[in-house]
Every structure is written in structure tokens, then in C-alpha cells.
Amino acid sequence: YILVVMRFSSTLSILSLPSSPGLNKKTDGFIYQKLPPRSLDAKTSGDYEMGTWLAKNYFHKPLHILKLNSINTSSFVSACCLSLKIKILTQSIFMFALYLLYLLSGKWERLYLLDDRIKCKLVRQCCIDALSNHYFFCFQGTPYRPLWTWDAEKRGSKIIQYFNSSSAEPALDGKIHDNTLNHLSCWPEIIPFNKTFLPQLKKQVKYETLLHSTPTIRINDWPDFSLNTAVNTQLKTNNNNLDNKQWIGLFDIAPIKSSRHIGFSKYNDYFNSLPISVSEYFEQFYQDCLDVAEKLNARVVVKPKTLTSRTCTFYIDLINRLEMEGKLLILPSDLSPYRVMDKCALNIVQPFTSPGYYTECKRKVCFYDPVSVLTKQNDYLFENILCLGKFELDNWVKMSFPKRIEV
């Protein structure tokens, strides 16, 4: 029933496309992801945002001359004339009725792919100027490449997949595993998280693909947000410099409720192998970091990933309690973690979340496994530091903590 309703909605979605008797110049790029408008805006996009990063590292043009747009699944063409809308809608209704009969006979595959088939027809028949020069797809959850992109590619559009995160996982055997099932080979262009992952990606891609060697990808930020203001609000002070009190940045991966988990992940193996519960693991991770910070008279700042209804309640309660007790400061999740890392004295990262691979970081960074389940021969470490247990973390922090920070 849900599938029928979803595909019927897909059929009618053609009507929501903008109508235009004439089109302007083709766009330089579309970002196939819901990004904050400021991430692509030449007037407001900061150094830690997607638009600025693309202009500098992919297009090699000033951002103000690019026409970038954030789109979703119903607006991948810029306009569609009324006559074409009616034509595609008629074809879509016929396909919906036909595939519904297939569904009743037990063959659900055609109806499942109906929305992609509709988009294929639209891309084949729309004005070529309605298509973008570039379509950027975020690697998130699935590497599935939409069927219509093959038709767009034939008509001159470039199709690029970019890694908004490292996608590295703490495998217990220390090996790198291809959880994409070779689907990466479907993409004609791929932008890795950064150049560190380029050798690994070359091994995973089985066919000819253009792999870019670039600095760490920036996605979104909140340039108007002041780190100093956040610090002063919690401390009830009026200092003008974040580094009047030296800070240690913490970056982790918020645990997901088992009932809401989708797909498979090496993180499940990692957490299931723990000698303690997952809630105790995070308690220990935070307490160890707070203890080593206290010895140096430093404070802790946390920039969590986006918290949703899938996030475990115990984790949210933990960080909120620690902030209420004045032991740490929680920053908004839509801040760029890289801007925070560049401001902190040093950074401690849970294995193997993306901030640990920020190779351009101005401060020192280490991964920290509080229960010493992992080994230092892990392939995902590359040339990064892994501290196993509180003793190693304490020593690393003492050696790495700067006496004075130049911002």
C-alpha cells in the first residue's frame, strides 16, 4: 500500500515542476542534496562551506560567477513546458496502471522503479538547457546511481559523486572493506573525502572513473555563529578570544537506536565486541577526555553530529547532563567541525569519524578507543594517531597540548 501511494505521488510530481516558455543560461552545477542556501551563496558562503570549496577545488572559478543550486528529487530540471508536462503525465499514468497490474501478479520491481522511469522520460524529452552542466550526488547511506543520470550524461551533463564524510569504519580485523558492493564503479567521476582516501578508492573502483585528488571536502557551516559568544554565554564572561581558556575539541558518532538502524555497518561489530555496554562506553569516552582536560586546566567543547529521533536517548541525556554540570560546551550541529577543530588547542576523535581525517587541521588530532578493542595496525588509521586506553591518551595530550595558541 505504501509503495502504491509513493509511486502515485511520483506520477503527479511532474505537475510541480516549474513552467517556463524560455530558459536562461544553463547552470554551472546542481548539488543533489538539501544544503543550507548559504552553503552555495556567493555572498554568504564561508571558507568552510560547499560552494566555496567547489569554486576553489573543482570549478577553479570565483564563486560569484557560478550558478549553483541545492535541489531535491522533484527539481532536477530547471523548467518544463506545459505541453511536455501533459505528455509525460499521460505516459506516467499509463505506466502506473500497467505496473500496478504487475504488482497484483507478484512482480513489484517495475512499480518500485516507476519514479526513476518517469524521470528518464523527462530527461530524454526536455529542453537540453533545462538540464544542469553538473549533478553532484552525496555519498550517504547508499551509492545507488539514479537511472535518469545515464540519460543526462548522454545529453552532456557531468555526473559526480562526492564523499561528504570519510565513510571509514572501525573493522575489528583492521582491514578496509568495500561495503558499497562495487557500486562505486557506476560513477564516471568521484570526489573522495580527501586525497588520503584516493589509493583505497582506486582499489575499489573496477572500471574507468575519474578520481579527483582534492583537499578535505567542506559541506556546510554557520559563518555568522561566534564561537567566542557561545563560550562567553556558558562561562558568563565577556572575553573576546576563544583561547583565553584553552579548549579541547571532542568529536564522536552519536549511537543509533537498534530498532531504527538501517543497513549494515562495522560500527555494530565494534560496539557488540565491547566488554561494557554502549552507554557505558560513551560515559567512559567522555569521562576520560574530561579527566585529561582537567589536569591541564583546559575545557572541553563538543560539536555533535545532527541529533534525530533515531539517536539513542542515553547519549543525548549524557551530553546534556555534562553541559548542565559545566563540564563541557555543546556547539550547534550545523557548524563545520573543521572550523571548530582549527580553533581548539587539540582534538580527540572517536574511531573512525570523519574529523579525524581532516589533514589540513591547524591543530593536532588523535583517535581514541577507551576500551582498547582496536589495534594500531588498523588500515583505516593511515598515518593518524590512535590512543588505546586512558593512559595513552593522557600521555598524548600532555605532549601535544600547546602552551600558547596563535589563531
Summary of the structure (lengths in Angstrom):
residues: 407
radius of gyration: 23.9
end to end distance: 57.4
largest distance: 72.4
contacts: 1224
relative contact order: 0.11
helix: 42%
strand: 12%
